[in-house]
Amino acid sequence: MSGKRALYKETSLGGRLTPFKGIWPTVAEDAYIFHGAQVVGDVEIGAGTSVWHNCVLRGDVNSIRIGERSNIQDGTVIHVSTKTFPTFIGSDVLVAHMAMLHGCTLEDNAFVGMGAIVMDNSIVRTDGMLAAGAMLTPNKVVGAGELWAGRPAKFMRNVTDVELSKNRSMAEHYRRLADQHKLDSLGLPAAVPYP
């Protein structure tokens, strides 16, 4: 095997970065790519963003861009549409467990619930909320501050002030939780354990 390039690189937290057609993922130094996560090809991940266990981010036939302090929770799959729709995820975005994102856009502070699906050329605007289990069909737009639910997803109501405040606090919660996991993986104690 000498002389051959490595097929992948492991992150300090056990995630795996793999190139596609010579393009490696670009990950900010302080991002968290946890054990079991697979990040492939043309993917950029911003500062403080966490990609949790067993997520798959595959930027092979288009690109994936994720801003700062967003969190992609366990088991989520992110892909793209061939030569038509990349996937763009802004900053401070919450993507809950087992979501499926495909060739779509999530603006800053958007929220996608557990098991939800966001399909090609769909958008969740700033502070928009897609409920758990919902399916946002192609070309649909969850407006700023709107809550959509169902399969197919439809507008239900506006997000309440309480929901908005909670959603906005969760990005920092997940950043701190990721810090705790990182310390644990290194066998280091936290000055103040979290949570």
One Martini backbone bead per residue (centre of mass of N, CA, C, O) as a GRO file, in nm:
protein
  195
    1MET     BB    1   0.049   0.067  -0.004
    2SER     BB    2   0.268   0.222  -0.084
    3GLY     BB    3   0.197   0.550  -0.233
    4LYS     BB    4  -0.082   0.573  -0.134
    5ARG     BB    5  -0.356   0.733  -0.073
    6ALA     BB    6  -0.568   0.820   0.143
    7LEU     BB    7  -0.915   0.757   0.187
    8TYR     BB    8  -0.890   0.886   0.482
    9LYS     BB    9  -0.984   1.092   0.768
   10GLU     BB   10  -0.955   1.153   1.103
   11THR     BB   11  -1.086   1.290   1.357
   12SER     BB   12  -1.045   1.368   1.690
   13LEU     BB   13  -1.362   1.231   1.724
   14GLY     BB   14  -1.394   0.991   1.483
   15GLY     BB   15  -1.442   1.098   1.227
   16ARG     BB   16  -1.497   1.103   0.860
   17LEU     BB   17  -1.286   1.193   0.587
   18THR     BB   18  -1.372   1.211   0.231
   19PRO     BB   19  -1.300   1.200  -0.088
   20PHE     BB   20  -1.402   1.352  -0.414
   21LYS     BB   21  -1.230   1.394  -0.682
   22GLY     BB   22  -1.004   1.531  -0.474
   23ILE     BB   23  -1.220   1.638  -0.266
   24TRP     BB   24  -1.211   1.779   0.042
   25PRO     BB   25  -1.312   1.847   0.329
   26THR     BB   26  -1.398   2.150   0.514
   27VAL     BB   27  -1.286   2.212   0.854
   28ALA     BB   28  -1.308   2.361   1.124
   29GLU     BB   29  -1.110   2.347   1.399
   30ASP     BB   30  -1.384   2.388   1.607
   31ALA     BB   31  -1.519   2.154   1.506
   32TYR     BB   32  -1.757   1.871   1.532
   33ILE     BB   33  -1.665   1.526   1.452
   34PHE     BB   34  -1.812   1.247   1.524
   35HIS     BB   35  -1.846   0.939   1.581
   36GLY     BB   36  -1.953   0.800   1.260
   37ALA     BB   37  -1.908   1.028   1.088
   38GLN     BB   38  -1.969   1.126   0.737
   39VAL     BB   39  -1.749   1.314   0.518
   40VAL     BB   40  -1.801   1.403   0.167
   41GLY     BB   41  -1.624   1.611  -0.012
   42ASP     BB   42  -1.804   1.909  -0.092
   43VAL     BB   43  -1.745   2.024   0.228
   44GLU     BB   44  -1.848   2.288   0.457
   45ILE     BB   45  -1.743   2.368   0.801
   46GLY     BB   46  -1.801   2.565   1.058
   47ALA     BB   47  -1.764   2.722   1.335
   48GLY     BB   48  -1.890   2.528   1.604
   49THR     BB   49  -1.985   2.291   1.458
   50SER     BB   50  -2.203   1.997   1.481
   51VAL     BB   51  -2.139   1.645   1.412
   52TRP     BB   52  -2.294   1.368   1.479
   53HIS     BB   53  -2.358   1.059   1.520
   54ASN     BB   54  -2.410   0.897   1.216
   55CYS     BB   55  -2.362   1.092   0.998
   56VAL     BB   56  -2.435   1.205   0.650
   57LEU     BB   57  -2.213   1.389   0.423
   58ARG     BB   58  -2.273   1.423   0.063
   59GLY     BB   59  -2.038   1.589  -0.168
   60ASP     BB   60  -2.046   1.485  -0.494
   61VAL     BB   61  -2.281   1.629  -0.706
   62ASN     BB   62  -2.234   1.854  -0.489
   63SER     BB   63  -2.275   2.098  -0.240
   64ILE     BB   64  -2.183   2.167   0.108
   65ARG     BB   65  -2.302   2.422   0.345
   66ILE     BB   66  -2.185   2.527   0.675
   67GLY     BB   67  -2.197   2.717   0.926
   68GLU     BB   68  -2.216   2.851   1.238
   69ARG     BB   69  -2.322   2.673   1.523
   70SER     BB   70  -2.433   2.429   1.415
   71ASN     BB   71  -2.657   2.130   1.425
   72ILE     BB   72  -2.603   1.778   1.355
   73GLN     BB   73  -2.783   1.519   1.430
   74ASP     BB   74  -2.823   1.208   1.479
   75GLY     BB   75  -2.859   1.036   1.165
   76THR     BB   76  -2.818   1.237   0.956
   77VAL     BB   77  -2.896   1.327   0.609
   78ILE     BB   78  -2.682   1.477   0.352
   79HIS     BB   79  -2.761   1.601   0.032
   80VAL     BB   80  -2.777   1.627  -0.331
   81SER     BB   81  -2.824   1.768  -0.651
   82THR     BB   82  -2.744   1.709  -0.962
   83LYS     BB   83  -2.630   2.013  -1.082
   84THR     BB   84  -2.858   2.194  -0.911
   85PHE     BB   85  -2.871   2.128  -0.577
   86PRO     BB   86  -2.755   2.236  -0.313
   87THR     BB   87  -2.652   2.256   0.032
   88PHE     BB   88  -2.774   2.501   0.269
   89ILE     BB   89  -2.638   2.601   0.592
   90GLY     BB   90  -2.642   2.802   0.829
   91SER     BB   91  -2.651   2.968   1.123
   92ASP     BB   92  -2.785   2.842   1.406
   93VAL     BB   93  -2.877   2.553   1.332
   94LEU     BB   94  -3.140   2.303   1.368
   95VAL     BB   95  -3.080   1.945   1.348
   96ALA     BB   96  -3.241   1.676   1.405
   97HIS     BB   97  -3.286   1.365   1.441
   98MET     BB   98  -3.307   1.192   1.139
   99ALA     BB   99  -3.272   1.374   0.915
  100MET     BB  100  -3.357   1.491   0.568
  101LEU     BB  101  -3.135   1.642   0.330
  102HIS     BB  102  -3.210   1.780  -0.016
  103GLY     BB  103  -3.127   2.033  -0.195
  104CYS     BB  104  -3.123   2.274   0.031
  105THR     BB  105  -3.243   2.546   0.256
  106LEU     BB  106  -3.103   2.682   0.567
  107GLU     BB  107  -3.140   2.932   0.750
  108ASP     BB  108  -3.084   3.117   0.992
  109ASN     BB  109  -3.234   2.969   1.273
  110ALA     BB  110  -3.329   2.713   1.185
  111PHE     BB  111  -3.576   2.432   1.207
  112VAL     BB  112  -3.540   2.068   1.227
  113GLY     BB  113  -3.697   1.796   1.298
  114MET     BB  114  -3.748   1.489   1.377
  115GLY     BB  115  -3.759   1.307   1.080
  116ALA     BB  116  -3.731   1.512   0.873
  117ILE     BB  117  -3.803   1.643   0.535
  118VAL     BB  118  -3.592   1.803   0.280
  119MET     BB  119  -3.630   1.903  -0.037
  120ASP     BB  120  -3.583   2.013  -0.335
  121ASN     BB  121  -3.571   2.358  -0.337
  122SER     BB  122  -3.602   2.408  -0.040
  123ILE     BB  123  -3.711   2.636   0.233
  124VAL     BB  124  -3.584   2.761   0.549
  125ARG     BB  125  -3.628   3.021   0.712
  126THR     BB  126  -3.578   3.239   0.937
  127ASP     BB  127  -3.718   3.090   1.216
  128GLY     BB  128  -3.804   2.842   1.099
  129MET     BB  129  -4.039   2.547   1.132
  130LEU     BB  130  -3.998   2.194   1.122
  131ALA     BB  131  -4.156   1.937   1.211
  132ALA     BB  132  -4.175   1.646   1.326
  133GLY     BB  133  -4.208   1.430   1.043
  134ALA     BB  134  -4.188   1.613   0.819
  135MET     BB  135  -4.263   1.706   0.460
  136LEU     BB  136  -4.078   1.894   0.233
  137THR     BB  137  -4.147   1.966  -0.065
  138PRO     BB  138  -4.071   2.068  -0.353
  139ASN     BB  139  -4.041   2.426  -0.363
  140LYS     BB  140  -4.076   2.498  -0.072
  141VAL     BB  141  -4.171   2.758   0.185
  142VAL     BB  142  -4.058   2.850   0.494
  143GLY     BB  143  -4.122   3.104   0.664
  144ALA     BB  144  -4.057   3.343   0.865
  145GLY     BB  145  -4.174   3.223   1.165
  146GLU     BB  146  -4.275   2.941   1.074
  147LEU     BB  147  -4.505   2.661   1.106
  148TRP     BB  148  -4.457   2.329   0.990
  149ALA     BB  149  -4.668   2.038   0.904
  150GLY     BB  150  -4.653   1.725   0.778
  151ARG     BB  151  -4.766   1.486   0.499
  152PRO     BB  152  -4.743   1.726   0.372
  153ALA     BB  153  -4.631   2.025   0.438
  154LYS     BB  154  -4.788   2.289   0.636
  155PHE     BB  155  -4.923   2.559   0.741
  156MET     BB  156  -5.009   2.648   1.085
  157ARG     BB  157  -4.816   2.880   1.217
  158ASN     BB  158  -4.670   3.083   1.426
  159VAL     BB  159  -4.410   3.139   1.608
  160THR     BB  160  -4.341   3.168   1.920
  161ASP     BB  161  -4.160   3.332   2.150
  162VAL     BB  162  -4.080   3.081   2.309
  163GLU     BB  163  -3.976   2.912   2.070
  164LEU     BB  164  -3.770   3.114   1.968
  165SER     BB  165  -3.597   3.126   2.224
  166LYS     BB  166  -3.528   2.827   2.236
  167ASN     BB  167  -3.402   2.789   1.958
  168ARG     BB  168  -3.175   3.008   2.002
  169SER     BB  169  -3.043   2.847   2.255
  170MET     BB  170  -2.957   2.563   2.126
  171ALA     BB  171  -2.685   2.621   1.994
  172GLU     BB  172  -2.533   2.667   2.259
  173HIS     BB  173  -2.599   2.403   2.392
  174TYR     BB  174  -2.457   2.223   2.173
  175ARG     BB  175  -2.178   2.343   2.206
  176ARG     BB  176  -2.143   2.265   2.507
  177LEU     BB  177  -2.192   1.963   2.470
  178ALA     BB  178  -1.957   1.916   2.276
  179ASP     BB  179  -1.738   1.997   2.474
  180GLN     BB  180  -1.794   1.769   2.676
  181HIS     BB  181  -1.741   1.536   2.479
  182LYS     BB  182  -1.452   1.612   2.413
  183LEU     BB  183  -1.333   1.588   2.695
  184ASP     BB  184  -1.413   1.293   2.739
  185SER     BB  185  -1.246   1.181   2.490
  186LEU     BB  186  -0.971   1.296   2.647
  187GLY     BB  187  -0.996   1.263   2.967
  188LEU     BB  188  -1.124   1.542   3.064
  189PRO     BB  189  -1.206   1.777   3.279
  190ALA     BB  190  -1.446   1.993   3.370
  191ALA     BB  191  -1.480   2.276   3.536
  192VAL     BB  192  -1.791   2.272   3.423
  193PRO     BB  193  -2.022   2.069   3.395
  194TYR     BB  194  -2.221   1.951   3.110
  195PRO     BB  195  -2.530   2.011   3.231
   0.00000   0.00000   0.00000
